[in-house]
């Protein structure tokens, strides 16, 4: 059964959102999803690159009122 976690990194600048997400993902089971809430304009691009390099799946990347919502499924 997949589990969804939320990581709020609003107000943090690159590379902190990706570093914090990586730390959380390490403690998650394969197939679990992590929703990241970020305000750094570089976050969508950074997480796209991060997922391509780690094998995690980027499920969603959207923006509403200056907050980016990025959903990642952990590989494996």
N, C-alpha and C positions, 0 to 999 in steps of 0.2 A: 504494500500500500504506500503510495507516494505521499510525502509530507511537504508542505509549503512553508517556507520561512520568509520573513520580511527583514530586510536590512536597510535602515534609514541612514544614509550618508549625506543628507542634504547639508549644504554649506561647506563640504570638504572638496578640495581641488585635487586634480590628477597629481600623483597616482594613487592617492589614498582610497578612493572608492573601490578600485580594482583590488588593491592590496587587502582591504577589509573583507571584500567578497570572497577572495581566494582563501582567506583564513576560515571563514564560515563554511565554505564549500568543502574544505578538507575534513571537517567534522560531520559531514552529511553522508547519507547512504546514496549509492548510485540510483538514479531515477528520481531523486527528490528534486523539488524546484525551489529556487531562491528568487524572491522578488526584491530588486534593489530600487530604492527611491533616491535619486540624485539630482542636484541642481547644476553640476558642472557641465557646461555646454559640450565638453569633449567626451563625456561619459558614453553616449551611444557608440561612437567610433572606437573608444578604448575597449568597451566590452565586446564589440564585434571582433576586434583583433584578439582579445583575450580568449574568447571562445574558440576561434579558429586555431589558436596555438595550443590550447589545452584539450580540445576534443569535447568540451561541454557544448550543449546545444542552446543557442540563443532563440528562445521561443517568441519573445515580444520585445519591441523597443518603441515606446510611444512617449509623447510629451503633452502635458496639460498644465497650463498656467505656470510654465517655467520649471516644472518638476518632471524629470524623466523617469519612466517606469520601465525597468528592464527585467525581464524574466528569463532565468537560466535554468536548464535541467542538467543536473550533474551526470556526467558520463558513467556508463557501467552499470 
